[in-house]
Amino acid sequence: MEYYYFLLFIFGLLGWFIVTDESVKKAFVYLTDFTLTKYRMWKWWLLNNPKNPIVKYFMWRRSMKMAKELAEYFDEKKINEQKQNRS
């Protein structure tokens, strides 16, 4: 007997319990939701953890871009104020 017959039997038995018993169905749904939530939390932590060097680079790049934009904004504002003071 090959192993896939054993797996087919196990999954078939599990499917039969899920279809026939309401409490097993609810437990299956709760467990799948729990595992999906844990996976999403792990994925979010991996992509947003500041200890990750790639995330550090993205944060640095975003900060430098914002600093450049703010410097340009305040320089332009200062020039406009000087022009208004002259007139």
C-alpha positions as CSV (number, residue, x, y, z in Angstrom):
1,M,0.0,0.0,0.0
2,E,1.4,3.3,-1.0
3,Y,1.5,6.3,1.3
4,Y,-0.9,8.4,-0.8
5,Y,-3.7,5.9,-0.1
6,F,-3.0,6.4,3.6
7,L,-3.1,10.2,3.1
8,L,-6.3,9.9,1.1
9,F,-7.9,7.9,3.9
10,I,-6.8,10.4,6.5
11,F,-8.1,13.4,4.6
12,G,-11.3,11.6,3.6
13,L,-11.9,10.8,7.2
14,L,-11.2,14.4,8.2
15,G,-13.5,15.7,5.5
16,W,-16.2,13.3,6.6
17,F,-16.0,14.5,10.2
18,I,-16.0,18.1,9.0
19,V,-19.2,17.6,6.9
20,T,-21.1,15.5,9.5
21,D,-20.2,17.1,12.8
22,E,-21.0,20.8,13.4
23,S,-18.5,21.2,16.3
24,V,-15.7,19.8,14.2
25,K,-16.7,22.1,11.3
26,K,-16.5,25.1,13.7
27,A,-13.2,24.0,15.1
28,F,-11.8,23.6,11.6
29,V,-13.0,27.1,10.6
30,Y,-11.5,28.6,13.8
31,L,-8.2,26.8,13.3
32,T,-7.9,27.9,9.6
33,D,-8.7,31.5,10.6
34,F,-6.2,31.3,13.4
35,T,-3.4,30.0,11.2
36,L,-4.2,32.7,8.5
37,T,-4.1,35.4,11.1
38,K,-0.8,34.1,12.5
39,Y,0.6,34.0,9.0
40,R,-0.5,37.5,8.2
41,M,1.0,38.7,11.5
42,W,4.3,37.0,10.7
43,K,4.4,38.4,7.2
44,W,3.6,42.0,8.5
45,W,6.3,41.7,11.1
46,L,8.8,40.4,8.6
47,L,8.0,43.3,6.1
48,N,7.8,46.1,8.8
49,N,10.3,45.1,11.4
50,P,12.9,47.9,11.8
51,K,15.6,45.3,12.6
52,N,15.4,44.1,9.0
53,P,18.1,45.8,6.9
54,I,15.9,46.1,3.8
55,V,13.2,47.8,5.9
56,K,15.8,50.1,7.4
57,Y,16.9,51.1,3.9
58,F,13.3,51.8,2.9
59,M,12.7,53.9,6.0
60,W,16.0,55.8,5.4
61,R,15.1,56.4,1.8
62,R,11.6,57.7,2.7
63,S,13.1,60.0,5.4
64,M,15.7,61.4,3.1
65,K,13.1,62.1,0.4
66,M,10.8,63.8,3.0
67,A,13.7,65.8,4.3
68,K,14.6,67.0,0.8
69,E,10.9,68.0,0.1
70,L,10.7,69.9,3.5
71,A,14.0,71.7,2.8
72,E,12.7,72.8,-0.6
73,Y,9.4,73.9,0.9
74,F,11.0,76.0,3.6
75,D,13.6,77.5,1.3
76,E,10.8,78.5,-1.1
77,K,8.8,79.9,1.8
78,K,11.8,81.9,3.0
79,I,12.4,83.3,-0.4
80,N,8.7,84.3,-0.7
81,E,8.8,86.0,2.7
82,Q,11.9,88.0,1.6
83,K,10.2,89.1,-1.6
84,Q,7.1,90.3,0.4
85,N,9.3,92.2,2.9
86,R,11.0,94.1,0.0
87,S,7.8,95.2,-1.5
